[in-house]
Amino acid sequence: MSNFDFDLFVIGGGSGGVRAARIAAGHGAKVALAEEYRMGGTCVIRGCVPKKLMVYASGYPEAVREAQAYGWDATIGAFDWEVFHRKLEAELDRLEGLYRKGQEGAGVTLHDCRATVAGPHEVRLADGRIVSAKHILVAVGGKPFVPEFEGCEHVLTSNDMFKFKTLPKTMLIVGGGYIACEFACILNGLGVEVSLLNRSALLRGFDAESRDVIVGQMERAGVRIRTGHVIDRVTCKGTAFSVHIAGQTEETYDAVLYATGRVPLTEGLGLEEAGVKLGQRGEVLVDEWSQTNVPSIFAVGDVTDRIQLTPVAIREGHAFADTVFGANPRKMDHDLVASAVFTQPEFGTCGVTEEEAAGTGADIYTSSFRPMKSLFAGNDEKVFLKLVVDQKTQVVTGCHIVGPDAGEMIQMVAIAMKMGATKAQFDATCAVHPTMAEELVTMRSPTRSV
Ligand code: NDP
């Protein structure tokens, strides 16, 4: 018999936490989980899920324009945010209920309150009760980061994007990463006048040529984009906000969104008091087994600031539970993790960029074309594909896709890449015609070598 109340106490009911709790319970562990807000965490409640539904909502005006070009007598009326929002809330409630049911069904004891670490084997609940556990898993995720400047309390973050009573007419978005670019496209599609401003190039760190294609299409779709600027003051003027761009003039918007990264949510969690080492950004430092320097405390997901993606957190949580409770030691493999940016056009990416491959001896294959569907409709949307191939081994080390359903395509390509597929094996795969993806197996000679 264990001297502890639980074998595992999970702090945080997001993607990583719920997976770890369910799998550990399935291995026979006695598990408790505390969540201070809503079960499901950032991905389900205020991230990937509501965002993707907004992406779908925002695509209809373009779909109707295309329908007209295809001969349909189609028109689109106004977008009713209230209708959409009501349905969105109902869907999030449904999903939250499913997450709760999944935990309860697995025998996990749920605490709907904040929990903090009180020692290597102790957790303090919001009401002051101390619960003991042989192992503690920290899976509290992250929160939006907003830099300090005059009036920074007036700006919105991604957490606020699903709470509008009515949509703003004009909006400034500051940042140039996943969230800024995705919301710029979503809001533009929903009819908001969007201005996007960042201190450096948009989507920095992604393949530069692919990024340029996206930025060009975003501009053509009506997003005003400026780079090389920062904001030094935001003032509230009744229902509007006056924004001062450093060294420039004032501009007025109905709302200002900051999407300037996310930081681990470790403040006040009791980790340092328990002896757990944190990094410079407040992230929990863990080894490849997701174990901290305190052997009984582990951490998975965004709080560790490794790769901030839902499927990564899920796999880290699963590997932890199998290792500690399933007698099946497994590490999460962080190599070749594909991801998608849900801009319009969509971006799917896996492996090294051309810039990262430069100087290593790589062949770059590219293909750029107007897809059949939009060509017929008379719009100038382009698809861009790039393969990075190591010259010595001929292994495909990078793939970057800009175009409709790029996220779906990169998932498939990532399987081949994970298997170490060579360019010759891509070429030996017969094309599926007529598709956009067939170009991935028909790129004959390199565009250049780097
Ligand atoms: P990102 O790290 O992707 O981008 C942050 C952006 O903010 C960069 O353009 C950065 O510029 C800029 N920035 C950072 N600090 C400052 C500052 N002090 N002042 C002005 N600008 C600043 O963060 P996001 O918030 O977009 O997303 C957070 C994470 O969430 C991502 O890393 C991603 O992993 C995850 N996510 C994934 C999604 C998906 O899979 N589709 C969707 C949404 C989020 P610079 O380039 O100069 O540093």
Residues whose N, C-alpha, C, O or C-beta is under 5 A from the ligand:
A	BS01	NDP	P147 G175 G176 G177 Y178 I179 A180 N198 R199 S200 A201 R204 A259 T260 G261 R262 Q308 L309 S339 A340 V341 F342
